[in-house]
Amino acid sequence: MAVLRTFARPMLASIYVFQGYDAVARPDRVVPAAEPVVRRIARWVPVVPADIRTAVRLNGGVQVLAGTLLALGRVPRLSALAIAVTLVPTTLAGHRFWAAETEQERAGQRIHFLKNVSMFGGLLIAAADTGGNPSLAWRTRRRAHALRHDATLARRTAKATTTGAAHRLAGLVPGH
């Protein structure tokens, strides 16, 4: 599986590195399509800049950085998640098939929309991939189970100790 990850991660990341770079270098190409989506998101998410060009560049910069890190296998889960987050507004702004004027344009945009949805799924799989190591959720459950077990043993030990001490004090059990 390690060989698969070595090749699959750069393949998955490649489009985001190139598209992200294009958005950083030439934001004006996508600003008109991004405007309605960025305006809505900026109202709800305070860290999103209200300036459309800046938001497009920021989105592209995250894609370049996270795509590069994913391709190199550095913090791949976080990188894949960061790209997935940027893909949502990119898809909603760039592939609005429901607003297309002609059937041919609608069909083309629908294909791109669905391509992005499937890539989003791949990114979620990459974000969940632990590389064969136990997940954080599994380790948390395991640790909680161990703590419950330790607490049960401590409670039994304390009960046995106090019962024995009480009997010795009462003279029921001769002390050593």
URGIKA-V17685 format. One record per backbone hydrogen bond with DSSP energy under -1.0 kcal/mol. NH is the residue of the N-H (numbers start at 1). CO is the residue of the C=O. E is the energy in kcal/mol with one decimal. If there is no record, write none. Layout:
# URGIKA-V17685
nh: {NH/NH}
co: {CO/CO}
e: {E/E}
This chain:
# URGIKA-V17685
nh: {5/6/7/8/9/11/12/13/14/17/18/19/20/21/22/23/24/25/26/29/30/31/34/35/38/39/40/41/42/43/44/45/48/55/56/57/58/59/60/61/62/63/64/65/66/67/68/69/70/71/72/74/79/80/81/82/83/84/85/86/87/88/90/91/92/93/94/95/97/99/100/106/107/108/109/110/111/112/113/114/115/116/117/118/119/120/121/122/123/124/125/126/127/128/129/133/139/140/141/142/143/144/145/146/147/148/149/150/151/152/153/154/155/156/157/158/159/160/161/162/163/164/165/166/167/168/169/170/172/173}
co: {1/2/3/4/5/7/8/9/10/13/14/15/16/17/18/19/20/21/22/26/27/27/30/31/34/35/36/37/38/39/40/41/45/51/52/53/54/55/56/57/58/59/60/61/62/63/64/65/66/67/68/69/75/76/77/78/79/80/81/82/83/84/86/87/88/89/90/91/95/96/97/102/103/104/105/106/107/108/109/110/111/112/113/114/115/116/117/118/119/120/121/122/123/124/125/130/135/136/137/138/139/140/141/142/143/144/145/146/147/148/149/150/151/152/153/154/155/156/157/158/159/160/161/162/163/164/165/166/167/167}
e: {-2.3/-2.2/-1.5/-3.3/-2.1/-1.4/-2.8/-2.5/-1.7/-2.0/-2.1/-2.8/-2.2/-2.0/-2.1/-2.2/-2.0/-2.9/-2.9/-1.3/-1.5/-1.3/-2.4/-2.0/-3.1/-2.5/-1.5/-2.5/-3.1/-1.2/-1.0/-3.3/-1.7/-2.3/-2.7/-2.4/-2.7/-2.6/-2.5/-2.9/-2.4/-2.0/-2.5/-2.7/-2.9/-2.4/-2.4/-2.5/-2.6/-2.5/-2.0/-2.6/-2.6/-2.6/-2.0/-2.5/-2.4/-2.3/-2.1/-1.8/-1.9/-1.0/-1.5/-2.6/-2.4/-2.3/-2.5/-2.0/-2.0/-1.9/-1.1/-2.5/-2.4/-2.2/-2.7/-2.3/-2.0/-2.0/-2.8/-2.8/-2.3/-2.3/-2.1/-2.4/-2.3/-2.4/-1.9/-1.9/-2.4/-2.2/-2.1/-2.4/-2.5/-1.4/-1.0/-1.3/-2.5/-2.4/-2.5/-2.7/-2.4/-2.5/-2.4/-2.3/-2.5/-2.4/-2.4/-2.6/-2.5/-2.2/-2.3/-2.5/-2.4/-2.4/-2.6/-2.7/-2.3/-2.6/-2.6/-2.6/-2.3/-2.3/-2.3/-2.3/-2.1/-2.1/-2.5/-1.9/-2.2/-1.1}
